[in-house]
Amino acid sequence: MRKMIAMMIVLVMGLSLYANNNPNDKSRDLSRPSVATHHPEFKAPNGRTEEWEIWMTDDYGDGWNGGYIDLYVNGALVEAGITVDVDDNSFLFDVDDFDYISVDYTPGSWSYENEYSIYDAEGNMVVGIIGQDESGGAVEPWDITHTVDFSGDNVQANGGFEGEFDAWEGYPHMNSMGILVTGETMFNSDETFTAFAGEHSGKMWGLYEGGTNMENNLFHTYYGEFEAGTNITVSAHLYTHNADPIGQGNNSVVLFAKYFSDGWGWIGMDASDAFDGSAADYAVDTWTARSVVCTVPEGAAIVQIGVMLTQPSNDDHGAVVIDNFSATVGGSDDDCDYNDLTIYMNDSYGDGWNGNVLTIGDLTFGLESGLADTAAACLEDGSYAVTCDGGSWQSEVSWQIVDAEGTVLLEGGAPYSGVLSLGETSDVPGCTDP
């Protein structure tokens, strides 16, 4: 009976899930938190400064009933059979920049009660998964993959190729591409390869199909994800070996963002400076950085981001190796020059804040519906009156105000009345000089 009641509660919540709904390909990179999970988007790291955490819970509190997850980093099994016995369980693990995390979930009974989330070293949710589909029906929590990026919000999955070519696409095919592993013998040489970071790198060479200016493309495709005017910084490290250098002929390599209309009509592309024998910084046996800031044009519904090797003819030879590819969205226009704050809002029942409003100084925030949402604020040093009140079902309401370093500055529920102090200030909210 209690399972039936639990299912009824789940079905009326109407939750949504940010995950891949293709049953034939249920594993994908999730670089943003799921909006469905009951887990908070910030979880205090409790003293850890480098380790990441995978937090697993059971909504009913009777464990995962035979379910478990296997955790992999860069294809190597870190821990098998991680499960929940009662309410929750945490597992800490080490990662490095551009590491490739994958989680394989095996369901037991009542899998719709299962949730798990991955948090970075600062306590920020990287991804959250819940055992319900978009309509609230019971499903298995999805397997997930995620690429670690310490430098920013990298949207390019598996940019370090630690998952080999997982999540990458090739055009016109991927026959002239491969993965190099540290310690592997290089083509036409007795020397061994060392990746820029991690253990794996991608490699490309000419198509040799008898044409002219033949393009070999390795990329990710994004459908409707970027608005016109969005800046995307595309960067990678490139390498060419002395036994098969890109500069021995007229082959050249660029990083790119290509833009298409909704019907795949060509709009244009942004590209980096070429990496070839004529480049001022060209060198063999050396990792060379390349980057380009790309701006999405009007009408671009499809964006491809990747690397392109152009081979003018079959008589042009040479290969390139790629590592630590990233595509970072955003620019300085949105930077905060004061106190950059994130407001995490949660509702334990999942139906929003029912009229309750969080006020910080002159700013107001609310949760219209669902379990959780985030908002941003940029505030100068000073003291700000903080209240949360005005609605019903206040026991369901919780919130946190977190700074750019992940420190919780203030948290509470409803009703609430207090003060947020930023920087060195003697301001007293509500007081004025006589």
C-alpha positions as CSV (number, residue, x, y, z in Angstrom):
1,M,0.0,0.0,0.0
2,R,2.8,2.5,0.9
3,K,4.3,1.9,-2.6
4,M,1.0,2.8,-4.2
5,I,0.7,6.0,-2.2
6,A,4.3,6.9,-3.0
7,M,3.6,6.4,-6.7
8,M,0.5,8.6,-6.5
9,I,2.5,11.4,-5.0
10,V,5.1,11.1,-7.7
11,L,2.5,11.2,-10.5
12,V,0.9,14.4,-9.3
13,M,4.1,16.3,-9.0
14,G,4.5,16.7,-12.7
15,L,8.3,16.8,-12.6
16,S,10.6,17.4,-15.6
17,L,14.0,15.8,-16.2
18,Y,17.0,17.2,-18.0
19,A,18.3,14.0,-19.5
20,N,18.4,12.1,-22.8
21,N,15.0,10.5,-23.5
22,N,16.3,8.4,-26.4
23,P,16.0,4.8,-25.1
24,N,18.6,3.7,-27.6
25,D,21.2,6.2,-26.3
26,K,20.4,7.0,-22.7
27,S,23.9,8.1,-21.8
28,R,24.9,11.7,-22.5
29,D,26.8,14.6,-21.1
30,L,24.7,16.6,-18.6
31,S,26.7,19.7,-17.9
32,R,23.7,21.5,-16.2
33,P,21.8,20.3,-13.1
34,S,18.5,18.4,-13.6
35,V,15.5,20.5,-12.6
36,A,13.7,17.4,-11.5
37,T,15.9,16.1,-8.7
38,H,14.8,16.8,-5.1
39,H,18.5,17.3,-4.3
40,P,19.7,20.9,-3.6
41,E,21.8,22.5,-6.3
42,F,24.3,23.4,-3.5
43,K,25.4,20.9,-0.9
44,A,28.0,22.0,1.7
45,P,31.3,20.3,1.0
46,N,32.0,19.9,4.7
47,G,35.7,20.6,4.6
48,R,36.6,18.7,1.4
49,T,38.5,20.9,-1.1
50,E,39.4,18.7,-4.0
51,E,37.3,15.5,-4.0
52,W,33.9,15.3,-5.8
53,E,30.9,13.6,-4.3
54,I,28.2,11.4,-5.7
55,W,25.2,11.5,-3.4
56,M,22.5,8.9,-3.6
57,T,19.1,8.9,-1.8
58,D,16.0,6.9,-1.6
59,D,12.7,9.0,-1.5
60,Y,10.9,6.5,0.7
61,G,13.9,5.6,3.0
62,D,14.1,1.9,2.6
63,G,17.2,1.7,0.4
64,W,17.6,1.0,-3.3
65,N,16.1,-2.5,-3.1
66,G,18.8,-4.2,-5.1
67,G,19.7,-1.2,-7.3
68,Y,23.3,0.2,-7.5
69,I,25.7,2.3,-9.6
70,D,29.1,1.7,-10.9
71,L,31.3,4.8,-11.1
72,Y,34.0,5.2,-13.8
73,V,36.6,7.9,-14.4
74,N,38.3,7.9,-17.8
75,G,36.9,4.5,-18.5
76,A,38.5,3.0,-15.4
77,L,36.2,1.5,-12.7
78,V,36.5,3.6,-9.5
79,E,33.9,1.8,-7.4
80,A,31.4,-0.9,-8.2
81,G,28.1,-1.6,-6.5
82,I,27.6,1.7,-4.7
83,T,24.1,1.6,-3.2
84,V,21.8,3.0,-0.5
85,D,20.8,0.8,2.5
86,V,18.3,3.2,4.1
87,D,18.0,6.9,3.3
88,D,21.2,8.0,1.6
89,N,24.8,7.3,0.9
90,S,27.8,9.4,-0.3
91,F,30.9,8.4,-2.2
92,L,33.9,10.7,-2.6
93,F,36.3,10.5,-5.6
94,D,39.1,12.3,-7.2
95,V,39.0,14.0,-10.6
96,D,41.3,16.2,-12.7
97,D,40.6,18.7,-15.4
98,F,39.0,17.2,-18.5
99,D,38.5,13.8,-16.8
100,Y,35.5,11.9,-18.2
101,I,33.0,10.7,-15.6
102,S,30.5,8.0,-16.4
103,V,27.9,6.4,-14.1
104,D,26.2,3.1,-15.0
105,Y,22.9,2.6,-13.1
106,T,21.4,-0.9,-12.5
107,P,17.9,-0.7,-11.1
108,G,16.3,-2.8,-8.4
109,S,12.7,-2.7,-7.2
110,W,10.9,0.6,-6.9
111,S,13.5,2.5,-8.9
112,Y,11.4,5.6,-9.1
113,E,12.4,6.3,-5.5
114,N,16.0,6.5,-6.5
115,E,18.0,9.7,-7.0
116,Y,21.6,10.5,-7.4
117,S,23.6,13.7,-7.9
118,I,27.2,14.6,-8.5
119,Y,28.7,17.6,-6.7
120,D,32.0,19.3,-7.4
121,A,34.6,20.2,-4.8
122,E,32.8,23.5,-4.0
123,G,29.5,21.8,-3.4
124,N,27.8,22.8,-6.6
125,M,25.6,20.2,-8.4
126,V,27.0,19.1,-11.7
127,V,24.2,16.8,-12.5
128,G,21.1,15.4,-10.8
129,I,19.1,12.3,-11.8
130,I,15.7,11.1,-10.6
131,G,13.7,8.0,-11.4
132,Q,10.8,9.7,-13.0
133,D,10.2,10.9,-16.6
134,E,8.8,14.2,-17.7
135,S,5.2,13.3,-16.9
136,G,6.2,12.0,-13.5
137,G,6.0,8.3,-14.5
138,A,8.4,5.8,-13.0
139,V,11.5,5.0,-15.1
140,E,15.0,3.9,-14.4
141,P,17.4,6.8,-13.5
142,W,19.5,7.4,-16.6
143,D,23.2,6.5,-16.9
144,I,25.2,9.8,-17.3
145,T,28.5,11.0,-18.5
146,H,30.2,14.3,-17.7
147,T,33.4,16.1,-18.6
148,V,35.3,17.9,-15.8
149,D,36.3,21.4,-16.6
150,F,37.9,23.6,-14.0
151,S,38.3,26.7,-16.1
152,G,34.7,27.5,-16.9
153,D,31.4,26.3,-18.2
154,N,32.6,24.0,-21.0
155,V,29.6,22.7,-23.0
156,Q,31.7,20.3,-25.1
157,A,31.4,16.8,-23.8
158,N,34.4,14.5,-23.6
159,G,36.8,17.3,-24.7
160,G,39.8,15.5,-23.3
161,F,39.0,12.3,-25.3
162,E,39.2,10.2,-22.1
163,G,36.0,8.6,-23.3
164,E,37.6,8.1,-26.7
165,F,35.2,9.4,-29.4
166,D,32.0,9.1,-27.2
167,A,29.7,12.1,-27.9
168,W,31.8,13.3,-31.0
169,E,30.7,13.2,-34.6
170,G,32.6,13.1,-37.8
171,Y,32.0,14.4,-41.4
172,P,32.1,13.0,-44.0
173,H,33.0,10.0,-41.8
174,M,35.4,9.0,-39.0
175,N,37.7,6.7,-41.0
176,S,40.6,9.2,-40.9
177,M,40.5,9.7,-37.2
178,G,41.8,7.7,-34.2
179,I,42.6,7.8,-30.5
180,L,46.2,8.0,-29.2
181,V,47.0,6.7,-25.8
182,T,50.0,7.7,-23.7
183,G,52.8,5.2,-24.2
184,E,51.6,4.2,-27.7
185,T,54.1,4.1,-30.5
186,M,53.8,7.0,-32.9
187,F,53.1,6.4,-36.7
188,N,56.3,5.9,-38.7
189,S,58.4,6.2,-35.6
190,D,59.8,4.3,-32.6
191,E,59.0,7.2,-30.3
192,T,56.1,7.0,-27.9
193,F,53.2,9.4,-27.4
194,T,52.3,11.5,-24.3
195,A,48.9,13.1,-24.1
196,F,48.6,16.8,-23.1
197,A,46.5,15.8,-20.1
198,G,45.1,12.5,-19.0
199,E,45.8,9.4,-21.1
200,H,44.0,9.9,-24.4
201,S,44.0,12.4,-27.3
202,G,42.2,12.5,-30.6
203,K,44.1,12.3,-33.9
204,M,43.1,13.4,-37.5
205,W,44.7,13.0,-40.9
206,G,43.8,13.5,-44.6
207,L,40.9,11.8,-46.3
208,Y,42.9,10.7,-49.3
209,E,39.7,10.5,-51.5
210,G,41.1,12.0,-54.6
211,G,39.4,15.4,-54.3
212,T,40.7,18.9,-53.7
213,N,40.5,20.8,-50.4
214,M,39.0,17.8,-48.7
215,E,37.6,18.6,-45.3
216,N,37.9,16.2,-42.4
217,N,35.6,17.4,-39.5
218,L,35.4,16.3,-35.9
219,F,32.6,18.1,-33.9
220,H,29.6,18.3,-31.7
221,T,26.2,19.5,-33.0
222,Y,23.9,21.8,-31.0
223,Y,20.2,22.2,-32.0
224,G,18.6,25.5,-30.8
225,E,20.8,25.8,-27.8
226,F,22.5,29.2,-28.6
227,E,20.7,32.5,-29.1
228,A,21.9,35.0,-31.7
229,G,24.7,37.1,-30.2
230,T,26.0,34.4,-27.9
231,N,29.8,34.4,-27.5
232,I,31.5,31.0,-27.5
233,T,35.2,30.7,-26.8
234,V,36.5,27.6,-28.6
235,S,39.9,26.4,-27.6
236,A,42.2,23.3,-27.7
237,H,45.8,22.2,-27.7
238,L,47.2,20.8,-31.0
239,Y,50.3,18.7,-31.6
240,T,52.1,17.3,-34.6
241,H,54.9,14.7,-34.6
242,N,58.2,14.9,-36.4
243,A,57.5,11.6,-38.2
244,D,54.2,12.8,-39.7
245,P,54.1,16.6,-39.4
246,I,51.2,18.7,-40.6
247,G,53.7,21.1,-42.1
248,Q,55.3,18.6,-44.5
249,G,52.7,19.6,-47.1
250,N,49.8,22.0,-47.4
251,N,47.4,20.5,-44.9
252,S,46.0,22.9,-42.3
253,V,43.9,22.7,-39.2
254,V,41.5,25.2,-37.6
255,L,39.1,25.2,-34.7
256,F,35.6,26.3,-35.8
257,A,32.0,27.1,-35.1
258,K,29.8,26.5,-38.1
259,Y,26.3,27.9,-38.4
260,F,23.2,26.6,-40.2
261,S,19.6,27.5,-40.5
262,D,16.8,25.2,-39.2
263,G,16.8,23.4,-42.6
264,W,20.6,23.0,-42.7
265,G,21.1,26.0,-44.9
266,W,24.6,27.3,-44.7
267,I,25.1,30.6,-42.9
268,G,28.8,30.8,-42.2
269,M,31.6,30.0,-39.8
270,D,34.1,31.4,-37.3
271,A,37.6,29.8,-37.3
272,S,40.8,30.1,-35.4
273,D,44.2,30.9,-37.0
274,A,45.4,27.9,-39.0
275,F,47.8,25.4,-37.5
276,D,50.0,24.5,-40.4
277,G,53.6,24.8,-41.6
278,S,53.3,28.6,-42.3
279,A,52.0,29.5,-38.8
280,A,54.3,31.7,-36.8
281,D,54.0,29.4,-33.7
282,Y,54.3,26.2,-35.7
283,A,56.5,23.6,-34.1
284,V,56.7,19.8,-34.1
285,D,56.7,17.7,-31.0
286,T,55.2,20.6,-29.0
287,W,51.6,21.2,-27.8
288,T,50.4,24.5,-29.2
289,A,47.3,26.4,-27.9
290,R,44.6,27.6,-30.3
291,S,41.5,29.5,-29.5
292,V,38.8,31.7,-31.2
293,V,35.9,33.7,-29.9
294,C,32.8,32.9,-32.0
295,T,29.6,34.8,-32.1
296,V,26.3,33.1,-33.1
297,P,24.7,35.0,-36.0
298,E,21.0,35.7,-36.6
299,G,19.1,32.8,-38.0
300,A,21.5,30.1,-36.7
301,A,19.4,27.3,-35.4
302,I,22.1,24.6,-35.6
303,V,25.7,25.1,-34.4
304,Q,28.6,22.7,-34.9
305,I,31.7,23.2,-32.8
306,G,34.9,21.3,-33.5
307,V,38.2,21.0,-35.5
308,M,38.7,20.7,-39.2
309,L,41.7,19.4,-41.2
310,T,41.8,20.5,-44.8
311,Q,43.8,18.4,-47.3
312,P,44.3,20.2,-50.6
313,S,45.2,17.0,-52.5
314,N,46.2,13.3,-52.0
315,D,49.8,14.5,-52.2
316,D,49.5,16.5,-49.0
317,H,50.3,14.6,-45.9
318,G,50.5,15.1,-42.1
319,A,48.4,14.5,-39.1
320,V,47.3,16.6,-36.0
321,V,46.6,15.5,-32.5
322,I,43.9,17.3,-30.4
323,D,43.5,17.5,-26.6
324,N,41.6,19.5,-24.0
325,F,39.0,20.8,-26.5
326,S,36.6,23.2,-24.8
327,A,33.7,25.5,-25.8
328,T,32.9,28.0,-23.1
329,V,29.7,30.1,-23.4
330,G,29.5,33.6,-22.2
331,G,31.7,36.7,-22.1
332,S,32.6,39.7,-20.0
333,D,29.3,41.5,-20.8
334,D,27.6,39.5,-18.0
335,D,30.4,39.7,-15.5
336,C,29.7,41.1,-12.0
337,D,32.2,43.6,-10.7
338,Y,30.8,43.5,-7.1
339,N,29.5,40.5,-5.1
340,D,28.4,37.8,-7.5
341,L,25.7,35.9,-5.7
342,T,23.6,32.8,-6.6
343,I,20.2,32.3,-4.9
344,Y,19.1,28.7,-4.6
345,M,15.3,28.2,-4.0
346,N,13.8,24.9,-3.1
347,D,10.3,23.6,-2.3
348,S,10.1,20.2,-0.6
349,Y,6.7,19.3,-2.1
350,G,7.4,20.4,-5.6
351,D,4.6,22.8,-6.3
352,G,6.5,26.1,-5.9
353,W,6.4,28.6,-3.1
354,N,2.7,29.2,-3.1
355,G,3.0,33.0,-3.0
356,N,6.0,33.3,-0.7
357,V,8.6,35.9,-1.9
358,L,12.3,36.2,-0.9
359,T,13.3,39.9,-0.8
360,I,17.0,41.0,-0.7
361,G,17.1,44.8,-0.4
362,D,15.2,46.0,-3.4
363,L,15.4,42.6,-5.3
364,T,12.6,40.0,-5.1
365,F,12.8,36.3,-6.0
366,G,10.2,33.5,-6.0
367,L,9.6,29.9,-7.1
368,E,6.6,29.8,-9.4
369,S,6.4,26.1,-9.6
370,G,8.4,22.9,-9.2
371,L,11.0,21.7,-6.8
372,A,13.9,24.1,-7.3
373,D,15.3,27.1,-9.2
374,T,18.2,29.4,-9.1
375,A,18.6,33.2,-9.6
376,A,21.6,35.5,-9.7
377,A,22.3,38.9,-8.0
378,C,25.1,41.3,-8.3
379,L,25.3,43.5,-5.1
380,E,27.8,46.1,-3.9
381,D,29.2,45.9,-0.4
382,G,26.7,46.8,2.2
383,S,23.9,45.5,4.4
384,Y,20.6,44.3,2.9
385,A,17.4,43.5,4.6
386,V,16.3,40.0,3.8
387,T,12.7,38.6,4.3
388,C,10.8,35.6,3.0
389,D,7.1,35.6,3.6
390,G,3.7,36.2,2.1
391,G,2.4,32.8,1.0
392,S,1.1,29.5,2.3
393,W,2.7,26.1,3.0
394,Q,5.7,27.9,4.4
395,S,7.2,24.7,5.9
396,E,8.1,23.6,2.4
397,V,10.2,26.7,1.6
398,S,14.0,26.8,1.8
399,W,16.6,29.0,0.2
400,Q,20.4,29.8,0.3
401,I,22.4,32.8,-0.8
402,V,25.8,31.7,-2.0
403,D,28.8,33.7,-3.1
404,A,31.1,33.0,-6.1
405,E,33.4,30.9,-4.0
406,G,30.5,28.6,-2.9
407,T,30.2,29.9,0.6
408,V,26.7,30.0,2.0
409,L,26.2,33.6,3.2
410,L,22.7,33.2,4.4
411,E,20.0,30.5,4.4
412,G,16.5,30.1,5.8
413,G,12.9,29.3,5.1
414,A,9.6,31.1,5.6
415,P,8.8,33.2,7.4
416,Y,12.2,34.8,7.7
417,S,13.6,38.2,8.6
418,G,17.3,39.0,8.7
419,V,20.2,40.9,7.3
420,L,22.7,40.0,4.5
421,S,26.1,41.8,5.1
422,L,28.5,42.0,2.2
423,G,32.1,43.2,2.6
424,E,33.1,45.7,5.3
425,T,30.1,47.8,6.0
426,S,28.5,49.7,8.9
427,D,25.2,50.1,7.1
428,V,22.1,49.3,9.1
429,P,19.1,48.4,6.9
430,G,16.1,50.7,7.5
431,C,18.2,53.4,9.3
432,T,18.9,56.9,7.9
433,D,20.9,59.9,9.2
434,P,18.8,62.3,11.2
